[in-house]
């Protein structure tokens, strides 16, 4: 790319041969002139940050409902933490930091209000019409639901960002096109038939970095929120190998440190340990595979950006601990039951009476095919923040369940 801005350093810099090169992007679904001041991946990142869906993340649940406390993570703060870790990993592996950041920033766009509780409820309500999947919903948002631009719906992101969004956790189909796990959502299949995302191949190193950054962020910061809530204690962590070992080191070095600072010291050291493990192990994987191109990464037949076997075992144990002691804690489950009811009530009401939806959503739905109506109602509810969902429920029903 040449322009009057050449030489200023807008991201066209040396990177590894297996990295995504912005100067060789596969382009956008709707062709657009290139920016003279930004690479395609920087442009994607900017579009993501300026979108409505990104702003809504600030009032969507991570673990604790936002109004339960000012300092708990929301989807937005979690997303920012993921993007920081993704950039660090991308930098260490000599790939495109901007693309890794863009994928990290967009990866949770499809989450409903009330976290996985809302997703599970919406999936059950929409089961007769294909169900609901938050990853497919993220793709739907950036290719259709966002309406900001004069010439197209969605954000018209580059192929590389869309591929990373859809496949950051690995291929979706085998070489014969058969689903590897759950059936591939129609949203993904239909879009890929028009703009081939190569669903049977592995995603870029940048996308893999964003995926494992997500694991590192929530495995650490959910502990932090659990400690803040009182549902977890430092003593409970002593018997969990990863945080327990770090906690012992902190207490030995700082025996008089107060519990709050001890917790923060634990968190930062755990992030460092996990990030450094990923960097070391991923570099070893790259050395063994010796990819000479981005295509070699796509065809590698394995995820390259991974924990070591030892760290993977520690992380699995930590996840099991969090599931049993935090995510399934009776106090959390009580809130989840009420949130579940709110989502189910809203879907049932809107599906039966589309005119209860705001202008811009309800037009023509009372005469629409059930599948179209269900999907549009799902779009509307999935885009809600926690606070808006509660507000709508109070508007439409005589009694709204309490959320804490």
C-alpha positions in Angstrom: 0.0 0.0 0.0 1.4 3.4 -0.9 0.1 6.8 0.1 1.1 10.2 1.4 1.1 8.5 4.8 3.9 6.0 4.0 6.6 5.6 6.6 4.5 6.7 9.5 4.2 3.2 10.7 0.5 2.2 10.6 1.1 -1.5 11.1 2.8 -2.8 8.0 5.8 -4.1 10.0 7.9 -7.3 9.8 6.2 -10.4 11.3 6.8 -14.1 11.2 6.2 -16.0 7.9 3.3 -17.8 9.5 1.5 -14.7 10.6 -1.5 -13.0 9.0 -0.1 -10.2 6.8 -2.5 -7.3 6.6 -1.2 -6.3 3.2 -2.4 -9.7 1.9 -5.8 -9.8 3.6 -8.4 -11.8 1.7 -10.6 -8.7 1.8 -14.2 -8.0 2.9 -17.6 -9.4 1.9 -18.4 -6.0 0.5 -15.3 -4.6 -1.2 -14.1 -1.2 0.1 -11.2 1.0 -0.7 -8.3 0.5 1.8 -7.6 3.1 4.5 -4.5 5.2 4.0 -3.8 5.3 7.7 -4.9 1.9 9.0 -4.3 -1.7 8.1 -7.4 -3.8 7.5 -7.1 -5.4 10.9 -6.7 -2.0 12.7 -9.8 -0.8 10.8 -11.7 -3.9 12.0 -10.6 -3.2 15.6 -11.9 0.4 15.4 -15.2 -0.7 13.9 -15.7 -3.2 16.7 -14.9 -0.7 19.4 -17.3 1.9 17.9 -20.2 -0.5 17.5 -23.4 -0.6 19.6 -22.8 -4.3 20.5 -19.4 -3.4 22.1 -21.0 -0.7 24.3 -23.7 -3.0 25.4 -21.1 -5.4 26.9 -20.6 -3.0 29.8 -24.0 -4.0 31.3 -23.9 -7.7 30.5 -23.1 -10.3 33.1 -19.7 -12.1 33.4 -20.4 -14.1 36.6 -22.2 -11.6 38.9 -25.1 -9.4 37.9 -23.7 -5.9 37.3 -25.8 -4.2 40.0 -24.5 -6.5 42.7 -21.3 -4.4 42.9 -19.3 -1.8 41.0 -16.1 -3.8 40.8 -17.3 -7.1 39.5 -16.3 -7.9 35.9 -18.8 -7.3 33.2 -18.5 -8.7 29.6 -16.9 -5.4 28.7 -14.1 -5.4 31.3 -13.5 -9.1 30.7 -13.2 -8.4 27.0 -10.7 -5.7 27.5 -8.6 -8.0 29.8 -8.8 -10.7 27.1 -7.6 -8.3 24.4 -4.6 -7.2 26.5 -3.5 -10.8 27.0 -4.1 -11.6 23.3 -1.9 -8.7 22.2 0.9 -9.9 24.6 0.8 -13.4 23.2 0.7 -12.2 19.6 3.7 -10.0 20.2 5.7 -12.8 21.8 4.8 -15.1 18.8 5.6 -12.5 16.2 2.2 -12.4 14.7 -0.2 -9.5 14.0 -1.2 -7.9 17.3 -4.0 -5.8 15.8 -5.8 -8.9 14.4 -5.4 -10.8 17.7 -6.9 -7.7 19.5 -9.8 -7.4 17.1 -10.8 -11.1 17.5 -10.5 -10.8 21.3 -12.7 -7.6 21.3 -15.4 -9.2 19.2 -15.5 -12.7 20.6 -18.3 -12.1 23.1 -20.6 -10.0 21.0 -23.2 -12.7 20.8 -23.6 -13.2 24.6 -27.1 -12.6 25.9 -28.0 -10.7 29.1 -27.2 -12.7 32.3 -24.3 -14.6 30.8 -24.6 -18.3 30.0 -27.9 -18.4 31.9 -29.5 -16.2 29.3 -27.9 -18.2 26.5 -29.2 -21.5 27.9 -32.7 -20.2 28.3 -32.8 -18.7 24.8 -31.4 -21.8 23.3 -34.2 -23.9 24.8 -36.9 -21.4 23.7 -35.5 -21.3 20.2 -34.9 -25.1 19.9 -37.8 -25.6 17.4 -36.1 -23.1 15.0 -32.4 -24.2 15.3 -31.6 -23.0 18.8 -29.2 -20.3 19.9 -25.4 -20.3 19.9 -23.5 -17.2 21.1 -20.6 -17.7 18.7 -23.0 -17.8 15.7 -24.8 -14.8 17.2 -21.5 -12.9 17.2 -21.2 -13.6 13.5 -24.8 -12.6 12.9 -24.3 -9.3 14.7 -21.2 -8.3 12.7 -22.6 -9.4 9.4 -26.3 -8.4 9.7 -27.7 -7.0 13.0 -25.4 -3.9 13.4 -26.8 -1.1 11.2 -24.3 1.7 11.1 -23.1 2.1 7.5 -24.8 3.4 4.4 -23.7 0.7 2.0 -24.1 -2.5 4.0 -25.5 -4.2 7.1 -23.1 -5.4 9.8 -19.5 -4.1 10.2 -18.1 -5.7 7.0 -15.0 -7.0 8.8 -12.1 -8.6 7.0 -12.1 -12.3 6.2 -9.3 -12.9 8.8 -11.3 -11.4 11.7 -14.5 -13.3 10.7 -12.5 -16.5 10.4 -11.0 -15.9 13.8 -14.3 -15.1 15.3 -16.0 -18.3 14.1 -13.1 -20.8 14.4 -10.9 -19.5 17.3 -11.7 -22.7 19.3 -10.8 -24.9 16.3 -12.4 -26.3 13.1 -16.1 -26.9 13.1 -16.3 -29.7 10.4 -14.0 -32.5 9.3 -12.6 -33.0 5.8 -15.9 -34.4 4.6 -17.9 -31.4 5.9 -19.4 -33.3 8.9 -19.8 -31.4 12.2 -17.0 -32.3 14.6 -19.1 -31.7 17.7 -22.5 -30.1 17.8 -24.3 -29.3 14.6 -22.9 -26.2 13.0 -25.4 -23.3 13.3 -27.2 -22.3 10.1 -25.9 -18.7 10.6 -22.3 -19.9 10.2 -23.0 -22.4 7.4 -25.1 -19.9 5.4 -22.5 -17.1 5.6 -19.6 -19.4 4.9 -21.4 -20.6 1.7 -21.2 -17.0 0.5 -17.8 -16.1 2.0 -15.9 -19.3 2.6 -14.4 -19.3 6.1 -12.8 -22.7 5.6 -14.7 -24.3 8.5 -12.6 -27.5 8.3 -9.2 -25.8 8.8 -7.5 -24.4 11.9 -7.7 -20.7 12.5 -4.7 -18.3 12.5 -2.2 -18.0 15.3 -3.8 -14.7 16.1 -7.2 -16.3 16.6 -5.7 -19.1 18.7 -4.0 -16.5 20.9 -7.3 -14.7 21.4 -9.0 -18.0 22.4 -6.4 -19.0 25.0 -6.3 -15.4 26.3 -10.0 -15.8 27.1 -9.3 -18.9 29.2 -6.4 -17.2 31.0 -8.5 -14.1 31.8 -11.6 -15.8 33.2 -9.7 -18.5 35.1 -7.9 -15.8 36.9 -10.4 -12.9 37.2 -13.4 -15.2 38.2 -11.3 -16.1 41.2 -10.8 -12.4 41.9 -14.6 -11.7 41.7 -15.3 -14.8 43.8 -13.0 -13.5 46.5 -14.6 -10.1 46.4 -18.1 -11.6 46.7 -17.0 -13.8 49.7 -18.2 -17.0 47.9 -14.5 -17.9 47.7 -11.8 -17.5 50.3 -8.0 -17.6 50.1 -8.0 -20.7 52.3 -10.3 -22.5 49.8 -7.6 -22.0 47.1 -4.9 -23.7 49.1 -5.9 -27.2 47.9 -6.1 -26.1 44.2 -2.7 -26.7 42.7 -2.2 -23.7 40.5 -3.5 -20.9 42.7 -2.5 -22.8 45.9 1.1 -23.0 44.9 1.3 -19.4 44.0 -0.6 -18.4 47.2 2.0 -20.3 49.3 4.8 -18.4 47.6 3.1 -15.0 48.2 2.5 -15.8 51.9 6.1 -17.0 52.4 7.5 -13.8 50.9 4.9 -11.4 52.4 3.7 -13.0 55.7 2.1 -9.8 57.0 0.3 -8.9 53.7 -3.4 -8.2 54.1 -5.9 -10.6 52.4 -7.0 -8.1 49.7 -3.4 -7.4 48.5 -2.6 -11.1 48.8 -5.4 -11.9 46.4 -4.2 -9.3 43.9 -0.7 -10.6 44.1 -2.0 -14.1 43.5 -4.0 -12.9 40.4 -1.1 -11.1 38.7 1.3 -14.0 39.3 -1.2 -16.5 38.0 -1.7 -14.6 34.8 2.0 -14.3 34.4 2.5 -18.0 34.9 -0.2 -19.0 32.4 1.0 -16.5 29.8 4.6 -17.5 30.0 3.6 -21.1 29.8 1.6 -20.5 26.6 4.5 -18.6 25.1 7.1 -21.2 25.9 4.9 -24.1 24.8 3.6 -22.4 21.6 7.2 -21.5 20.5 8.1 -25.2 21.0 5.1 -26.2 18.9 6.1 -23.7 16.2 9.7 -25.0 16.2 8.5 -28.6 15.8 6.0 -27.9 13.0 8.2 -25.2 11.3 5.3 -23.6 9.4 6.6 -21.6 6.4 3.4 -19.8 5.7 -0.1 -18.9 7.1 -1.4 -21.8 5.0 0.8 -24.2 6.9 -1.0 -23.0 10.1 -4.4 -23.6 8.6 -3.3 -27.1 7.5 -1.4 -28.0 10.7 -4.0 -30.4 11.9 -3.6 -29.2 15.5 -3.9 -26.2 17.7 -0.5 -24.5 18.0 -1.1 -21.9 20.7 -1.6 -24.2 23.8 -0.7 -24.7 27.4 1.9 -27.3 28.2 0.5 -30.6 29.4 1.3 -29.8 33.0 -0.4 -26.4 32.8 -3.4 -27.9 30.9 -3.9 -30.3 33.8 -3.6 -27.5 36.4 -6.1 -25.4 34.4 -8.6 -28.3 34.2 -8.4 -28.7 37.9 -9.0 -25.0 38.5 -12.0 -24.9 36.1 -13.5 -27.8 38.0 -13.0 -26.0 41.3 -14.6 -22.8 40.0 -17.5 -24.7 38.5 -18.3 -26.5 41.8 -17.6 -23.6 44.2 -18.5 -20.5 42.3 -20.6 -21.0 39.2 -22.8 -23.5 40.9 -22.8 -21.8 44.3 -26.4 -21.7 45.8 -26.4 -17.9 45.8 -25.3 -17.7 42.2 -27.8 -20.4 41.2 -30.7 -18.5 42.9 -29.9 -15.5 40.8 -29.5 -17.7 37.7 -33.0 -19.2 38.2 -34.6 -15.7 38.3 -32.6 -14.5 35.3 -33.6 -17.6 33.4 -37.3 -16.8 34.0 -36.9 -13.3 32.8 -35.4 -14.4 29.4 -38.1 -17.1 29.0 -40.9 -14.7 29.8 -39.6 -12.1 27.3 -39.2 -14.6 24.5 -42.7 -16.0 25.0 -44.3 -12.5 25.1 -42.5 -11.1 22.1 -43.0 -14.3 20.0 -46.8 -14.2 20.8 -47.1 -10.5 20.5 -44.4 -8.9 18.3 -46.0 -5.6 18.6 -44.7 -5.4 22.2 -41.3 -4.9 20.7 -40.0 -1.4 19.9 -40.2 0.2 16.5 -37.5 -1.1 14.2 -37.9 -4.6 15.5 -41.6 -5.4 15.3 -42.5 -4.3 11.8 -43.9 -7.2 9.8 -43.2 -9.9 12.4 -46.8 -10.6 13.2 -47.1 -11.9 9.6 -43.7 -13.5 9.4 -42.8 -17.2 9.2 -42.2 -18.6 12.6 -38.5 -19.3 12.0 -37.9 -15.7 10.9 -39.9 -14.4 13.9 -38.1 -16.5 16.4 -34.7 -15.5 15.0 -35.6 -11.8 15.1 -37.0 -12.1 18.6 -33.8 -13.9 19.6 -31.7 -11.1 18.0 -33.6 -8.5 20.1 -33.2 -10.4 23.4 -29.6 -11.4 22.8 -28.7 -7.7 22.3 -30.2 -6.6 25.6 -28.2 -5.6 28.5 -29.1 -7.0 31.9 -30.6 -3.7 33.0 -32.7 -3.4 29.8 -34.0 -6.9 30.1 -35.2 -6.3 33.6 -36.7 -2.9 32.5 -38.6 -4.6 29.7 -39.9 -7.4 32.0 -41.2 -4.8 34.4 -42.9 -3.0 31.6 -44.6 -6.2 30.3 -45.3 -8.2 33.5 -46.9 -7.6 36.8 -44.1 -9.2 38.8 -40.4 -9.4 37.9 -38.0 -11.8 39.7 -35.4 -10.2 42.0 -31.8 -10.5 40.9 -30.0 -10.2 44.3 
